[in-house]
């Protein structure tokens, strides 16, 4: 299809306008991301460690809850000998899930206790 010069310039202007709009949207999104990440990182004032196993359904629920609430945590695989030895020394058994928030221990999945400890 052959376009006149006028039609070509109008077409370019429309593309340019949409490109400018897209650039503004991207810049706006980029400027708001650091604020969102800062808020997410600051959600829990304590360090959080989760002792978990892949086969554990309650562990999956716990991790999903922490992810949904943007609580940063370190995941420790409770099926490895080194982590099991650590759990035996700290807790006296290797039951999962276990969440260590600061110096407090949450056994199982207890959202109310997690929220209270993360204040």
TORLO-495902 format. One record per atom (N, C-alpha, C, CB): residue number from 1; residue in one letter; atom name; y, z, x. Coordinates in steps of 0.05 Angstrom, whole numbers. Atoms other than C-alpha are relative to their C-alpha. Glycine has a CB too. Layout:
BEGIN
+-----+---+----+--------+--------+--------+
:   k : r :  a :      y :      z :      x :
+-----+---+----+--------+--------+--------+
: NUM : A : CA :      Y :      Z :      X :
...
+-----+---+----+--------+--------+--------+
END
This chain:
BEGIN
+-----+---+----+--------+--------+--------+
:   k : r :  a :      y :      z :      x :
+-----+---+----+--------+--------+--------+
:   1 : X :  N :    -23 :      0 :     17 :
:   1 : X : CA :      0 :      0 :      0 :
:   1 : X :  C :     25 :      0 :     18 :
:   1 : X : CB :      0 :     24 :    -19 :
:   2 : X :  N :    -25 :      2 :    -16 :
:   2 : X : CA :     68 :    -20 :     28 :
:   2 : X :  C :     22 :     14 :    -16 :
:   2 : X : CB :      7 :    -30 :      5 :
:   3 : X :  N :    -22 :    -14 :     12 :
:   3 : X : CA :    126 :     26 :     14 :
:   3 : X :  C :     27 :     -9 :     12 :
:   3 : X : CB :     -3 :     31 :      3 :
:   4 : X :  N :    -27 :      6 :    -10 :
:   4 : X : CA :    200 :     12 :     20 :
:   4 : X :  C :      8 :     22 :     19 :
:   4 : X : CB :     20 :     -4 :    -23 :
:   5 : X :  N :    -10 :    -20 :    -18 :
:   5 : X : CA :    239 :     49 :     73 :
:   5 : X :  C :     10 :     25 :    -16 :
:   5 : X : CB :     23 :    -11 :     17 :
:   6 : X :  N :     -9 :    -22 :     17 :
:   6 : X : CA :    271 :     91 :     18 :
:   6 : X :  C :    -23 :     17 :     -9 :
:   6 : X : CB :     17 :    -11 :    -24 :
:   7 : X :  N :     24 :    -15 :     10 :
:   7 : X : CA :    203 :    111 :    -11 :
:   7 : X :  C :    -13 :     15 :     23 :
:   7 : X : CB :    -20 :    -20 :    -13 :
:   8 : X :  N :     12 :    -14 :    -23 :
:   8 : X : CA :    177 :    127 :     59 :
:   8 : X :  C :     16 :     24 :      8 :
:   8 : X : CB :     -2 :    -20 :     24 :
:   9 : X :  N :    -16 :    -23 :     -8 :
:   9 : X : CA :    236 :    172 :     75 :
:   9 : X :  C :     -2 :     22 :    -21 :
:   9 : X : CB :     30 :     -9 :      4 :
:  10 : X :  N :      4 :    -20 :     21 :
:  10 : X : CA :    229 :    207 :      8 :
:  10 : X :  C :    -27 :     14 :      3 :
:  10 : X : CB :      2 :    -12 :    -29 :
:  11 : X :  N :     27 :    -11 :     -4 :
:  11 : X : CA :    155 :    217 :     21 :
:  11 : X :  C :      0 :     20 :     24 :
:  11 : X : CB :    -21 :    -22 :      5 :
:  12 : X :  N :     -2 :    -17 :    -24 :
:  12 : X : CA :    170 :    246 :     91 :
:  12 : X :  C :     16 :     25 :     -7 :
:  12 : X : CB :     13 :    -15 :     23 :
:  13 : X :  N :    -16 :    -23 :      7 :
:  13 : X : CA :    223 :    292 :     61 :
:  13 : X :  C :    -17 :     20 :    -16 :
:  13 : X : CB :     25 :     -9 :    -16 :
:  14 : X :  N :     17 :    -18 :     16 :
:  14 : X : CA :    173 :    319 :     11 :
:  14 : X :  C :    -20 :     14 :     18 :
:  14 : X : CB :    -15 :    -15 :    -22 :
:  15 : X :  N :     19 :    -12 :    -18 :
:  15 : X : CA :    122 :    331 :     66 :
:  15 : X :  C :     14 :     20 :     18 :
:  15 : X : CB :    -13 :    -22 :     18 :
:  16 : X :  N :    -15 :    -19 :    -17 :
:  16 : X : CA :    175 :    363 :    110 :
:  16 : X :  C :      6 :     25 :    -15 :
:  16 : X : CB :     25 :    -13 :     10 :
:  17 : X :  N :     -6 :    -23 :     16 :
:  17 : X : CA :    195 :    409 :     54 :
:  17 : X :  C :    -24 :     18 :     -4 :
:  17 : X : CB :     11 :     -9 :    -27 :
:  18 : X :  N :     24 :    -16 :      4 :
:  18 : X : CA :    124 :    431 :     41 :
:  18 : X :  C :     -9 :     13 :     27 :
:  18 : X : CB :    -23 :    -16 :    -11 :
:  19 : X :  N :      7 :    -12 :    -26 :
:  19 : X : CA :    114 :    442 :    116 :
:  19 : X :  C :     18 :     24 :      6 :
:  19 : X : CB :      3 :    -22 :     22 :
:  20 : X :  N :    -18 :    -22 :     -3 :
:  20 : X : CA :    176 :    485 :    118 :
:  20 : X :  C :     -8 :     24 :    -17 :
:  20 : X : CB :     29 :     -8 :     -7 :
:  21 : X :  N :      9 :    -22 :     18 :
:  21 : X : CA :    152 :    525 :     59 :
:  21 : X :  C :    -25 :     13 :     11 :
:  21 : X : CB :     -6 :    -11 :    -29 :
:  22 : X :  N :     24 :    -11 :    -11 :
:  22 : X : CA :     83 :    533 :     91 :
:  22 : X :  C :      6 :     17 :     25 :
:  22 : X : CB :    -20 :    -22 :      7 :
:  23 : X :  N :     -8 :    -15 :    -24 :
:  23 : X : CA :    116 :    556 :    156 :
:  23 : X :  C :     12 :     26 :     -7 :
:  23 : X : CB :     19 :    -17 :     18 :
:  24 : X :  N :    -13 :    -25 :      9 :
:  24 : X : CA :    158 :    607 :    119 :
:  24 : X :  C :    -21 :     20 :    -10 :
:  24 : X : CB :     21 :     -6 :    -22 :
:  25 : X :  N :     21 :    -17 :     10 :
:  25 : X : CA :     96 :    634 :     84 :
:  25 : X :  C :    -16 :     12 :     23 :
:  25 : X : CB :    -19 :    -16 :    -19 :
:  26 : X :  N :     15 :    -10 :    -23 :
:  26 : X : CA :     58 :    639 :    150 :
:  26 : X :  C :     15 :     21 :     16 :
:  26 : X : CB :     -8 :    -23 :     18 :
:  27 : X :  N :    -16 :    -19 :    -16 :
:  27 : X : CA :    115 :    674 :    186 :
:  27 : X :  C :      3 :     26 :    -16 :
:  27 : X : CB :     28 :    -12 :      5 :
:  28 : X :  N :     -2 :    -25 :     16 :
:  28 : X : CA :    124 :    723 :    128 :
:  28 : X :  C :    -26 :     15 :      1 :
:  28 : X : CB :      7 :     -7 :    -29 :
:  29 : X :  N :     26 :    -13 :     -1 :
:  29 : X : CA :     50 :    738 :    128 :
:  29 : X :  C :     -4 :     13 :     27 :
:  29 : X : CB :    -23 :    -19 :     -6 :
:  30 : X :  N :      3 :    -11 :    -27 :
:  30 : X : CA :     50 :    748 :    203 :
:  30 : X :  C :     17 :     24 :      5 :
:  30 : X : CB :      7 :    -21 :     21 :
:  31 : X :  N :    -18 :    -23 :     -4 :
:  31 : X : CA :    109 :    796 :    200 :
:  31 : X :  C :    -10 :     24 :    -15 :
:  31 : X : CB :     28 :     -7 :    -10 :
:  32 : X :  N :     10 :    -22 :     16 :
:  32 : X : CA :     74 :    839 :    147 :
:  32 : X :  C :    -26 :     11 :     11 :
:  32 : X : CB :     -3 :     -7 :    -29 :
:  33 : X :  N :     26 :     -9 :    -10 :
:  33 : X : CA :      7 :    843 :    183 :
:  33 : X :  C :      2 :     25 :     18 :
:  33 : X : CB :    -13 :    -22 :     16 :
:  34 : X :  N :     -1 :    -24 :    -16 :
:  34 : X : CA :     27 :    894 :    236 :
:  34 : X :  C :      5 :     25 :    -16 :
:  34 : X : CB :     21 :     -2 :     22 :
:  35 : X :  N :     -5 :    -23 :     17 :
:  35 : X : CA :     53 :    941 :    182 :
:  35 : X :  C :    -25 :      8 :    -14 :
:  35 : X : CB :     22 :     -6 :    -20 :
:  36 : X :  N :     25 :     -6 :     14 :
:  36 : X : CA :    -12 :    936 :    144 :
:  36 : X :  C :    -20 :     12 :     19 :
:  36 : X : CB :    -12 :    -25 :    -13 :
:  37 : X :  N :     19 :    -11 :    -19 :
:  37 : X : CA :    -54 :    948 :    206 :
:  37 : X :  C :      8 :     28 :      9 :
:  37 : X : CB :     -2 :    -19 :     24 :
:  38 : X :  N :     -9 :    -26 :     -8 :
:  38 : X : CA :    -12 :   1007 :    227 :
:  38 : X :  C :     -7 :     21 :    -22 :
:  38 : X : CB :     30 :      1 :      5 :
:  39 : X :  N :      7 :    -19 :     22 :
:  39 : X : CA :    -22 :   1039 :    158 :
:  39 : X :  C :    -30 :      4 :     -1 :
:  39 : X : CB :     10 :    -11 :    -27 :
:  40 : X :  N :     29 :     -2 :      1 :
:  40 : X : CA :    -96 :   1024 :    162 :
:  40 : X :  C :    -10 :     18 :     22 :
:  40 : X : CB :    -14 :    -27 :      2 :
:  41 : X :  N :      8 :    -16 :    -23 :
:  41 : X : CA :   -103 :   1056 :    231 :
:  41 : X :  C :      7 :     29 :     -4 :
:  41 : X : CB :     12 :    -11 :     25 :
:  42 : X :  N :    -10 :    -27 :      4 :
:  42 : X : CA :    -64 :   1117 :    209 :
:  42 : X :  C :    -13 :     15 :    -23 :
:  42 : X : CB :     30 :      0 :     -3 :
:  43 : X :  N :     12 :    -12 :     24 :
:  43 : X : CA :   -108 :   1131 :    148 :
:  43 : X :  C :    -15 :     25 :      6 :
:  43 : X : CB :    -18 :    -20 :    -14 :
:  44 : X :  N :     14 :    -25 :     -8 :
:  44 : X : CA :   -151 :   1183 :    184 :
:  44 : X :  C :     12 :     10 :     26 :
:  44 : X : CB :    -31 :     -5 :      2 :
:  45 : X :  N :    -13 :    -11 :    -24 :
:  45 : X : CA :   -117 :   1228 :    234 :
:  45 : X :  C :    -20 :      9 :     21 :
:  45 : X : CB :     18 :     23 :     -8 :
:  46 : X :  N :     21 :     -9 :    -19 :
:  46 : X : CA :   -184 :   1248 :    267 :
:  46 : X :  C :    -16 :    -24 :      9 :
:  46 : X : CB :    -18 :     21 :    -14 :
:  47 : X :  N :     20 :     20 :     -8 :
:  47 : X : CA :   -234 :   1207 :    306 :
:  47 : X :  C :    -24 :      3 :    -17 :
:  47 : X : CB :     -7 :      3 :     30 :
:  48 : X :  N :     23 :      0 :     18 :
:  48 : X : CA :   -292 :   1187 :    263 :
:  48 : X :  C :    -24 :    -14 :     13 :
:  48 : X : CB :      7 :    -14 :    -27 :
:  49 : X :  N :     25 :     11 :    -11 :
:  49 : X : CA :   -364 :   1175 :    287 :
:  49 : X :  C :    -20 :      1 :    -22 :
:  49 : X : CB :    -10 :     16 :     25 :
:  50 : X :  N :     21 :      2 :     21 :
:  50 : X : CA :   -419 :   1151 :    240 :
:  50 : X :  C :    -27 :     -4 :     13 :
:  50 : X : CB :      7 :    -22 :    -20 :
:  51 : X :  N :     28 :      3 :     -9 :
:  51 : X : CA :   -492 :   1162 :    258 :
:  51 : X :  C :    -14 :    -13 :    -23 :
:  51 : X : CB :    -13 :     28 :      7 :
:  52 : X :  N :     11 :     16 :     22 :
:  52 : X : CA :   -528 :   1109 :    218 :
:  52 : X :  C :    -24 :    -16 :      9 :
:  52 : X : CB :     22 :    -20 :     -9 :
:  53 : X :  N :     23 :     17 :     -5 :
:  53 : X : CA :   -590 :   1065 :    213 :
:  53 : X :  C :      1 :    -24 :    -18 :
:  53 : X : CB :    -27 :     16 :     -3 :
:  54 : X :  N :     -1 :     25 :     16 :
:  54 : X : CA :   -597 :    993 :    188 :
:  54 : X :  C :    -16 :      3 :    -26 :
:  54 : X : CB :    -10 :    -23 :     16 :
:  55 : X :  N :     18 :     -2 :     23 :
:  55 : X : CA :   -653 :   1012 :    140 :
:  55 : X :  C :     10 :     20 :    -21 :
:  55 : X : CB :    -27 :      8 :      9 :
:  56 : X :  N :     -9 :    -21 :     18 :
:  56 : X : CA :   -613 :   1068 :    107 :
:  56 : X :  C :     21 :    -10 :    -20 :
:  56 : X : CB :     13 :     23 :     17 :
:  57 : X :  N :    -18 :      9 :     21 :
:  57 : X : CA :   -582 :   1050 :     40 :
:  57 : X :  C :     25 :     17 :     -3 :
:  57 : X : CB :    -14 :     -1 :    -26 :
:  58 : X :  N :    -23 :    -18 :      2 :
:  58 : X : CA :   -537 :   1111 :     38 :
:  58 : X :  C :     19 :     -5 :     23 :
:  58 : X : CB :     -9 :     30 :      0 :
:  59 : X :  N :    -17 :      7 :    -23 :
:  59 : X : CA :   -512 :   1092 :    107 :
:  59 : X :  C :     17 :    -24 :     -6 :
:  59 : X : CB :    -17 :     -4 :     26 :
:  60 : X :  N :    -15 :     24 :      7 :
:  60 : X : CA :   -492 :   1024 :     81 :
:  60 : X :  C :     23 :      6 :    -20 :
:  60 : X : CB :    -19 :    -22 :    -12 :
:  61 : X :  N :    -21 :     -9 :     19 :
:  61 : X : CA :   -454 :   1057 :     23 :
:  61 : X :  C :     23 :     14 :     15 :
:  61 : X : CB :    -12 :     18 :    -21 :
:  62 : X :  N :    -20 :    -14 :    -15 :
:  62 : X : CA :   -418 :   1102 :     72 :
:  62 : X :  C :     17 :    -19 :     16 :
:  62 : X : CB :    -14 :     20 :     19 :
:  63 : X :  N :    -15 :     19 :    -16 :
:  63 : X : CA :   -398 :   1045 :    118 :
:  63 : X :  C :     18 :    -17 :    -18 :
:  63 : X : CB :    -18 :    -18 :     16 :
:  64 : X :  N :    -16 :     15 :     19 :
:  64 : X : CA :   -374 :   1004 :     58 :
:  64 : X :  C :     24 :     16 :    -10 :
:  64 : X : CB :    -17 :    -10 :    -24 :
:  65 : X :  N :    -22 :    -18 :      9 :
:  65 : X : CA :   -332 :   1063 :     34 :
:  65 : X :  C :     21 :      2 :     22 :
:  65 : X : CB :    -11 :     28 :     -8 :
:  66 : X :  N :    -19 :     -2 :    -22 :
:  66 : X : CA :   -300 :   1072 :    102 :
:  66 : X :  C :     15 :    -26 :      5 :
:  66 : X : CB :    -15 :      8 :     26 :
:  67 : X :  N :    -13 :     26 :     -3 :
:  67 : X : CA :   -286 :    998 :    108 :
:  67 : X :  C :     20 :     -5 :    -23 :
:  67 : X : CB :    -21 :    -23 :      0 :
:  68 : X :  N :    -18 :      3 :     23 :
:  68 : X : CA :   -256 :    995 :     38 :
:  68 : X :  C :     26 :     16 :      2 :
:  68 : X : CB :    -14 :      7 :    -26 :
:  69 : X :  N :    -22 :    -19 :     -2 :
:  69 : X : CA :   -211 :   1054 :     53 :
:  69 : X :  C :     14 :     -2 :     27 :
:  69 : X : CB :     -9 :     28 :     -4 :
:  70 : X :  N :    -13 :      6 :    -26 :
:  70 : X : CA :   -192 :   1026 :    122 :
:  70 : X :  C :      0 :     24 :     19 :
:  70 : X : CB :     28 :    -10 :     -4 :
:  71 : X :  N :      3 :    -22 :    -19 :
:  71 : X : CA :   -218 :   1086 :    159 :
:  71 : X :  C :    -15 :    -11 :     24 :
:  71 : X : CB :    -15 :     24 :    -14 :
:  72 : X :  N :     13 :     10 :    -25 :
:  72 : X : CA :   -233 :   1066 :    231 :
:  72 : X :  C :    -21 :     20 :      9 :
:  72 : X : CB :     21 :     -4 :     22 :
:  73 : X :  N :     22 :    -17 :     -9 :
:  73 : X : CA :   -299 :   1093 :    258 :
:  73 : X :  C :    -15 :    -14 :     22 :
:  73 : X : CB :    -18 :      7 :    -24 :
:  74 : X :  N :     18 :     10 :    -20 :
:  74 : X : CA :   -347 :   1086 :    315 :
:  74 : X :  C :    -28 :      3 :    -11 :
:  74 : X : CB :      3 :     15 :     27 :
:  75 : X :  N :     27 :      0 :     11 :
:  75 : X : CA :   -417 :   1067 :    292 :
:  75 : X :  C :    -20 :      5 :     22 :
:  75 : X : CB :     -6 :    -27 :    -14 :
:  76 : X :  N :     21 :     -8 :    -19 :
:  76 : X : CA :   -475 :   1100 :    329 :
:  76 : X :  C :    -27 :     -6 :    -13 :
:  76 : X : CB :      3 :     30 :      8 :
:  77 : X :  N :     26 :      8 :     10 :
:  77 : X : CA :   -545 :   1070 :    319 :
:  77 : X :  C :    -20 :     23 :      4 :
:  77 : X : CB :    -10 :    -25 :     14 :
:  78 : X :  N :     17 :    -24 :     -1 :
:  78 : X : CA :   -589 :   1130 :    302 :
:  78 : X :  C :    -29 :     -7 :      6 :
:  78 : X : CB :      2 :     15 :    -26 :
:  79 : X :  N :     27 :      8 :     -6 :
:  79 : X : CA :   -652 :   1090 :    317 :
:  79 : X :  C :     -5 :     -2 :     30 :
:  79 : X : CB :     -7 :    -26 :    -14 :
:  80 : X :  N :      3 :      2 :    -29 :
:  80 : X : CA :   -640 :   1089 :    392 :
:  80 : X :  C :     -6 :     27 :     12 :
:  80 : X : CB :     25 :    -13 :     13 :
:  81 : X :  N :      7 :    -26 :    -12 :
:  81 : X : CA :   -670 :   1144 :    436 :
:  81 : X :  C :     24 :     16 :     10 :
:  81 : X : CB :    -19 :     -5 :     23 :
:  82 : X :  N :    -23 :    -15 :    -10 :
:  82 : X : CA :   -604 :   1162 :    468 :
:  82 : X :  C :     16 :     13 :    -22 :
:  82 : X : CB :     18 :    -19 :     16 :
:  83 : X :  N :    -15 :    -11 :     22 :
:  83 : X : CA :   -568 :   1172 :    402 :
:  83 : X :  C :    -17 :     21 :    -14 :
:  83 : X : CB :      8 :    -22 :    -20 :
:  84 : X :  N :     17 :    -20 :     12 :
:  84 : X : CA :   -628 :   1209 :    374 :
:  84 : X :  C :      0 :     26 :     16 :
:  84 : X : CB :    -29 :    -10 :     -2 :
:  85 : X :  N :     -2 :    -24 :    -17 :
:  85 : X : CA :   -626 :   1257 :    433 :
:  85 : X :  C :     27 :     15 :     -5 :
:  85 : X : CB :     -3 :     -7 :     30 :
:  86 : X :  N :    -26 :    -12 :      6 :
:  86 : X : CA :   -552 :   1268 :    420 :
:  86 : X :  C :      0 :     14 :    -27 :
:  86 : X : CB :     22 :    -22 :      1 :
:  87 : X :  N :      1 :    -12 :     27 :
:  87 : X : CA :   -565 :   1282 :    346 :
:  87 : X :  C :    -16 :     26 :      1 :
:  87 : X : CB :    -12 :    -20 :    -20 :
:  88 : X :  N :     16 :    -25 :     -2 :
:  88 : X : CA :   -620 :   1332 :    363 :
:  88 : X :  C :     16 :     22 :     13 :
:  88 : X : CB :    -26 :     -6 :     15 :
:  89 : X :  N :    -15 :    -21 :    -14 :
:  89 : X : CA :   -574 :   1369 :    410 :
:  89 : X :  C :     23 :     10 :    -17 :
:  89 : X : CB :     11 :    -12 :     27 :
:  90 : X :  N :    -23 :     -8 :     16 :
:  90 : X : CA :   -515 :   1369 :    362 :
:  90 : X :  C :     -7 :     13 :    -27 :
:  90 : X : CB :     18 :    -24 :     -6 :
:  91 : X :  N :      5 :     -8 :     27 :
:  91 : X : CA :   -547 :   1377 :    294 :
:  91 : X :  C :    -28 :     13 :     -5 :
:  91 : X : CB :      1 :    -24 :    -18 :
:  92 : X :  N :     26 :    -12 :      3 :
:  92 : X : CA :   -619 :   1399 :    306 :
:  92 : X :  C :    -20 :    -19 :    -13 :
:  92 : X : CB :      1 :     25 :    -15 :
:  93 : X :  N :     18 :     20 :     12 :
:  93 : X : CA :   -648 :   1337 :    271 :
:  93 : X :  C :     13 :    -28 :      2 :
:  93 : X : CB :     -8 :      7 :    -29 :
:  94 : X :  N :    -10 :     27 :     -1 :
:  94 : X : CA :   -639 :   1262 :    265 :
:  94 : X :  C :      5 :    -13 :    -27 :
:  94 : X : CB :    -19 :    -18 :     16 :
:  95 : X :  N :     -5 :     10 :     27 :
:  95 : X : CA :   -624 :   1256 :    191 :
:  95 : X :  C :     26 :    -17 :     -1 :
:  95 : X : CB :      2 :     23 :    -20 :
:  96 : X :  N :    -23 :     17 :      3 :
:  96 : X : CA :   -576 :   1200 :    172 :
:  96 : X :  C :      6 :     -4 :    -30 :
:  96 : X : CB :     -5 :    -28 :     13 :
:  97 : X :  N :    -24 :      3 :    -17 :
:  97 : X : CA :   -522 :   1187 :    152 :
:  97 : X :  C :     12 :     27 :      6 :
:  97 : X : CB :     20 :    -18 :    -14 :
:  98 : X :  N :    -16 :    -22 :    -10 :
:  98 : X : CA :   -482 :   1237 :    191 :
:  98 : X :  C :     27 :    -11 :      8 :
:  98 : X : CB :    -14 :     16 :     23 :
:  99 : X :  N :    -27 :      8 :     -8 :
:  99 : X : CA :   -407 :   1231 :    199 :
:  99 : X :  C :     13 :     23 :     14 :
:  99 : X : CB :     17 :     -9 :    -25 :
: 100 : X :  N :    -15 :    -20 :    -16 :
: 100 : X : CA :   -369 :   1269 :    252 :
: 100 : X :  C :     29 :     -7 :     -1 :
: 100 : X : CB :    -11 :      1 :     30 :
: 101 : X :  N :    -29 :      4 :      3 :
: 101 : X : CA :   -295 :   1275 :    235 :
: 101 : X :  C :     14 :     22 :     15 :
: 101 : X : CB :      9 :     -2 :    -30 :
: 102 : X :  N :    -11 :    -21 :    -17 :
: 102 : X : CA :   -259 :   1312 :    290 :
: 102 : X :  C :    -23 :     17 :      9 :
: 102 : X : CB :     22 :     17 :    -15 :
: 103 : X :  N :     22 :    -18 :     -7 :
: 103 : X : CA :   -303 :   1373 :    299 :
: 103 : X :  C :    -17 :      7 :    -25 :
: 103 : X : CB :     11 :     26 :     12 :
: 104 : X :  N :     15 :     -6 :     25 :
: 104 : X : CA :   -329 :   1374 :    227 :
: 104 : X :  C :    -22 :    -21 :     -5 :
: 104 : X : CB :     20 :      0 :    -24 :
: 105 : X :  N :     23 :     17 :      6 :
: 105 : X : CA :   -396 :   1345 :    205 :
: 105 : X :  C :     -3 :     -3 :    -30 :
: 105 : X : CB :    -26 :     12 :     13 :
: 106 : X :  N :      6 :      6 :     27 :
: 106 : X : CA :   -409 :   1311 :    139 :
: 106 : X :  C :    -28 :    -11 :     -1 :
: 106 : X : CB :     21 :    -20 :    -13 :
: 107 : X :  N :     28 :     10 :      3 :
: 107 : X : CA :   -483 :   1304 :    121 :
: 107 : X :  C :     -2 :    -16 :    -25 :
: 107 : X : CB :    -20 :     24 :      0 :
: 108 : X :  N :      2 :     17 :     23 :
: 108 : X : CA :   -500 :   1248 :     74 :
: 108 : X :  C :     26 :    -15 :     -5 :
: 108 : X : CB :     -8 :     16 :    -25 :
: 109 : X :  N :    -24 :     15 :      7 :
: 109 : X : CA :   -446 :   1209 :     37 :
: 109 : X :  C :     15 :     17 :    -20 :
: 109 : X : CB :     -8 :    -28 :    -12 :
: 110 : X :  N :    -16 :    -18 :     16 :
: 110 : X : CA :   -392 :   1255 :      9 :
: 110 : X :  C :     30 :     -9 :      2 :
: 110 : X : CB :     -3 :     30 :      8 :
: 111 : X :  N :    -28 :     11 :     -1 :
: 111 : X : CA :   -326 :   1216 :     -5 :
: 111 : X :  C :     21 :     21 :     -2 :
: 111 : X : CB :      4 :    -20 :    -22 :
: 112 : X :  N :    -21 :    -21 :      3 :
: 112 : X : CA :   -288 :   1279 :    -27 :
: 112 : X :  C :      4 :     15 :     26 :
: 112 : X : CB :     -8 :     19 :    -22 :
: 113 : X :  N :     -2 :    -15 :    -25 :
: 113 : X : CA :   -304 :   1315 :     38 :
: 113 : X :  C :     12 :    -18 :     22 :
: 113 : X : CB :    -27 :     10 :      9 :
: 114 : X :  N :    -12 :     19 :    -20 :
: 114 : X : CA :   -287 :   1253 :     80 :
: 114 : X :  C :     30 :     -2 :     -5 :
: 114 : X : CB :    -13 :    -28 :     -3 :
: 115 : X :  N :    -28 :      2 :      5 :
: 115 : X : CA :   -220 :   1246 :     45 :
: 115 : X :  C :     15 :     26 :      8 :
: 115 : X : CB :      5 :     -5 :    -30 :
: 116 : X :  N :    -12 :    -25 :     -7 :
: 116 : X : CA :   -205 :   1320 :     55 :
: 116 : X :  C :      3 :      3 :     30 :
: 116 : X : CB :    -16 :     24 :    -11 :
: 117 : X :  N :     -1 :     -2 :    -29 :
: 117 : X : CA :   -221 :   1317 :    129 :
: 117 : X :  C :     18 :    -21 :     13 :
: 117 : X : CB :    -28 :     -2 :     12 :
: 118 : X :  N :    -16 :     21 :    -11 :
: 118 : X : CA :   -182 :   1253 :    140 :
: 118 : X :  C :     30 :      3 :     -6 :
: 118 : X : CB :     -9 :    -27 :    -11 :
: 119 : X :  N :    -28 :     -4 :      6 :
: 119 : X : CA :   -116 :   1281 :    116 :
: 119 : X :  C :     16 :      6 :     25 :
: 119 : X : CB :      4 :     23 :    -20 :
+-----+---+----+--------+--------+--------+
END
